[in-house]
Amino acid sequence: MAIGPRLDLRHTQSLVMTPQLRQAIQLLQFNNTEVSQFIEEELLRNPLLERADPEISGTVAQAGGEPPSIDTVLARTDNVEKVVDPDPSGMHLPLDADFSNVYDPGGSGEASGGGLADDNDWIGQIADRPPGLQESLEQQARLAFSDPIRRQIALALIMALDPAGRLAEPPERIAEMLGVATDILESVRQIMLRFEPTGTFAVDLAECLAVQLEERNRLDPAMSILLANLDLLARRDHRALMEVCGVDAEDLRDMIAEIRQLNPKPGATSDAAVITPVIPDVLMRLGPDGQYVLELNPETMPRVLIRRGFHAQIAARASRETKQFLSERVQSANWLVRALESRAETILRVADEIVVHQEAFFRLGIGFLRPLTLREVAAALEIHESTVSRVTSNKVIATPRGIFEMKFFFTTALAGANGESHSAESVRHRIAALIEAEPSGRVLSDDALAQLLQKEGVDIARRTVAKYREAMRIPGSAQRKREKNLLAGG
C-alpha cells in the first residue's frame, strides 16, 4: 500500500446558523414591545425601510378608486391575512435562505409616491412621546372592557381621579351622576383597582395599600387590622398596634417595613414619567358566532414598508459600491418583512392551539384548566418544541378572563383515580378554595386536604399539597389556626 498525500472529495451535510436565522429566532422570542424597539433600530440602519402609517396600511380601496400608493406593505397579521406579498419573486423562501446572489435594483416599473421628499420626516419617527398616566389607563380600559357601557364607566372613573390616583368622589356619587347602578360601577372599579399602577381608583389610603398587599399575597388578617388602624400608625402608637393586631414587636416591624415598600399615591407619577403596564401581545374576544377570535395587538404590532421608489431613484444614478450597498439593504428589508410575517403567523397558530385546548377554562374558569405541554402543541402544529417555547416566552394574551402570560396555560398533569388527569394549576386552585372555605372552628391540615382531593378523584400526596400551598404563600394549618383564634378574640 502506497503512503503519500492525496486529494479526496467528501459530501457532508451540516446545519449552519446564519445571522438571518439567528435574528429570526430572536424575533420569535421577543414580545411586541421588544420587536418595536428592534424595528426602530432597523429603521435607523436601513434607509430603504420606513414605518407604515396605520391609516394607510389599514386602507381598503374603494371600487373604482385609486389604491394606496404604497407598493410593498407588510402583510397585516391582525387576522392572519396577506394583503400584499412582500416577496417580489412570489416565492416564500425560508428565513435562513442565502440571498448573496440575489440582486434587485428596484427598477421593475414599481414606483412609490414618496421619493426623496418622504425622507424629510424621519426625525419625527425616532422617538414617540411616552404615554401619560391617563393615556395608559385608557389603553388598559379598552383592553379590559369590551362592553361599551362598562368602557364608558371606566373612562368616567379615570376622569374622576385626584392627583394621588384615588377617586375624588365616592363611587355612589359617581354612579348617580352617570345614571348607572352602583353595583355595576363598583364591579368595574374592582377590576380597575388592579390596573397599573396597582391601587389606582381606591376610595382611600387603606384600600389602596390593601390592593397592593393582596397582589403580593401579603394581606393576612393581622395586616388587615393594621390597615384599619392607620391612625395609630400615623401617631406611632406601636404598643396599641401590637395589641389590636395580636403581634409582637418584631412582627410589627416587619409589617411596617412591608407597608413602606408600597406606593401610597400611585397616581402621583407625573405624565412625563414612563409607565409600563402589561401590554398584551395577543387579543382574544368572543365572536358573534360564539367562537373565540384571536388577533395580534394592533397597537403594538410593528408594520414596515420598503421604499422601492426611493431605491429605484437612487440606484439609477448610483456608483457600483452604492448599488451593492442598496442591494444588501433591499435583501435585508425583504427578509425583515418575511420574518415579521412568519413570526405573526407562528404566534397566532400557537395561541389558537392553546385556546382550543383550554376552551373549558375560558368558558368555565380555572378549575377546568387542562394539562398541556409544549410537546403537545408542537406535535399538533408540526413544529419544533423549542419554537413553541420561544413563541410563548415573554408573550401575554388578553382574554375575557383576564390577562395571562402564555406560559400560564402549560401545566403538568396529576393522575386521577378514574384515569382522568388534572392540571397542577387547577389542583392548586382547588386547594386554595378548600382552605378559603374552612369552617371557623376547624383548620384543614395538609393530610386532610390530600384526603379531600383524593375523594374528588385527584391522586395527590400530602407532600405535594404542602408544596403547592407554600408556592401560593398560604400559611400552614398551625399558623392559620392562630390567626383564626386572633380574629375570634378580637
Secondary structure, DSSP 4 states (H G I P E B T S, - for coil): ---S--------------HHHHHHHHHHHS-HHHHHHHHHHHHHH-TTEEEPPHHHHT--PPTTSPPPS-S-B---TTTT--SS-S-TTS----TT---TT----S-SS---S-GGGGGGGSGGGS-PPPP-HHHHHHHHHHHH--SHHHHHHHHHHHHTB-TTSSBSS-HHHHHHHHTS-HHHHHHHHHHHTTSSSTTTT-SSHHHHHHHHHHHTT---HHHHHHHTTHHHHHTT-HHHHHHHHT--HHHHHHHHHHHHTS-S-GGGS-TTSPP-----SEEEEE-TTS-EEEEE-TTT---EEE-HHHHHHHHTT--HHHHHHHHHHHHHHHHHHHHHHHHHHHHHHHHHHHHHHTHHHHHH-GGGPPPB-HHHHHHHHTS-HHHHHHHHTT-EEEETTEEEEGGGG-B-EE-BTTS--EEHHHHHHHHHHHHHT--TT----HHHHHHHHHHTTB---HHHHHHHHHHTTPPPHHHHHHHHHHHHH-
